[in-house]
């Protein structure tokens, strides 16, 4: 069993991840996602965030 992810705002990995996540909140990113044909836009952004978090910390 792996240890849980603990939010530490001073950790550089969390800072970098926070900056990456902010990109998906921009209007331009949402337009690109909706152009791909994904209908529930809010849900798609949440799924992308979860996938990125798991990829960022090598969790499956």
C-alpha positions as CSV (number, residue, x, y, z in Angstrom):
1,X,0.0,0.0,0.0
2,X,1.3,3.4,-1.0
3,X,1.3,6.4,1.4
4,X,-1.5,9.0,0.7
5,X,-0.8,12.2,-1.1
6,X,-0.5,15.0,1.4
7,X,-0.9,18.6,0.3
8,X,2.1,20.7,1.2
9,X,2.0,24.1,-0.4
10,X,5.8,24.6,0.0
11,X,6.6,21.4,-1.9
12,X,7.8,22.3,-5.4
13,X,6.0,19.4,-6.9
14,X,2.7,20.7,-5.6
15,X,3.4,24.2,-6.8
16,X,4.2,22.9,-10.3
17,X,1.1,20.8,-10.3
18,X,-1.0,23.7,-9.2
19,X,0.3,25.8,-12.1
20,X,-0.4,23.1,-14.6
21,X,-4.0,22.7,-13.2
22,X,-4.6,26.4,-13.6
23,X,-4.1,26.1,-17.3
24,X,-7.2,23.8,-17.6
25,X,-9.3,26.5,-15.9
26,X,-8.6,29.1,-18.7
27,X,-11.2,29.9,-21.3
28,X,-8.8,29.0,-24.1
29,X,-8.3,25.5,-22.7
30,X,-12.0,24.9,-22.3
31,X,-12.6,26.0,-25.9
32,X,-10.0,23.5,-27.1
33,X,-11.6,20.7,-25.0
34,X,-15.1,21.5,-26.3
35,X,-13.9,21.6,-29.9
36,X,-12.8,18.0,-29.5
37,X,-16.5,17.1,-29.1
38,X,-16.5,16.4,-25.3
39,X,-20.0,17.4,-24.2
40,X,-20.0,17.7,-20.4
41,X,-17.2,20.2,-20.2
42,X,-17.0,20.5,-16.4
43,X,-16.8,16.8,-16.0
44,X,-14.1,16.5,-18.7
45,X,-12.0,19.1,-16.9
46,X,-12.3,17.2,-13.6
47,X,-11.4,13.9,-15.3
48,X,-8.3,15.5,-16.9
49,X,-7.2,16.9,-13.5
50,X,-7.5,13.4,-11.9
51,X,-5.6,11.8,-14.7
52,X,-2.9,14.4,-14.6
53,X,-2.5,14.0,-10.8
54,X,-2.2,10.3,-11.1
55,X,0.4,10.6,-13.9
56,X,2.3,13.4,-12.1
57,X,2.7,11.2,-9.0
58,X,2.9,7.8,-10.9
59,X,-0.3,6.5,-9.3
60,X,-2.7,4.1,-11.0
